[in-house]
Amino acid sequence: MTIVGVRASVNTASAGSNVLFDINEGGNSIFSTVLSIDAGELTSTTAATPAVISDPNIADNASITIDFDGVGITTAAKGAKLIIYYKK
């Protein structure tokens, strides 16, 4: 499949730092700039720095993991949701 877009949201916004999501295929990030939700925000669509997908092609039967690389310092984000848009 080919990933054509990603989006994330939370129910409770973080405070103190951004929420960071990384998607890995076989242990390697698909991003050159990870997906983020700015502190105080609820969605990645308003992020000051948008995600950049550098490796959109996912191999058949690949192992995909999602890492939360940041959840907030003062207040942790809660209720995270991640949407991956793809085409076959």
N, C-alpha and C positions, 0 to 999 in steps of 0.2 A: 504494500500500500504506500501511498504518498501522502504525507501530512501536508495539508494546505493551510492550516491555521490552528491556533490554540487560544483558549480563553479560560480564565479562572475567576472565582468569586469566593467570598467568605460571608458568613452571617454576622460575625463580630469583627470589626476592623482592628488592626494592630495599632500599637502606639510605640514610638521610639525607633522603629526601623521598618523597612519594607518586608513584605511576605515574598519569599522567593521559591519558585518551583523549578525543578529540573527534570526533564524526561530523558532517560538513558536507554539506548539500545545496546545490549551486550556490554554494559558497563561504560559506554561512551555517550556523552551528552549529544543531543541532536541540536543544541543551541550554540550560537556564538555569543548571544546575549540572552540570559535566562528570562523566563516569564516572571513578571513581578506584579504585585499589587502595592501601590504606595501606602505608606503609613497613613491611617485615618480614612482610607478609601475602602470600598467594598468590592471593586472589580478591577481586573487588569485592563479593561478597555480605556481607562483614564490614566494609565501609567505614564509617567514622565519619560521613561525609557522603554519603548516597546520591545517585545521579544523578537529575536532574529533566529529563524530556523536555518541552520547551516547544513544539516543532513536530513532532508525530508523523506528519504527513501528507506522504508522499513522492510527488511527481508522477511520472507515467509517463515513462520514459526520462530521468529526472533523473541528473545527475552527482553521485555520492556519493564523498566522500573520507574517509579516517580519518587523523587526526593524532595523533601521540604528543607531547603537550605537556610531559611530564615522565617521566623513566625512573629517577630516583634520583641522588643526588649522590655518596655514598660508594661505593655498589655499584649498578651499573645492573641493572635487571630484565632477564631474558632469557626467550625462549620465549613471547611474548605471544600470546594467543588472544582473539578477540572474538566474541561470539554476539549476533545481533540477532533478536529475536522479533518477528514481524509477522503481520498478517492482510491478506488481499486485499479 
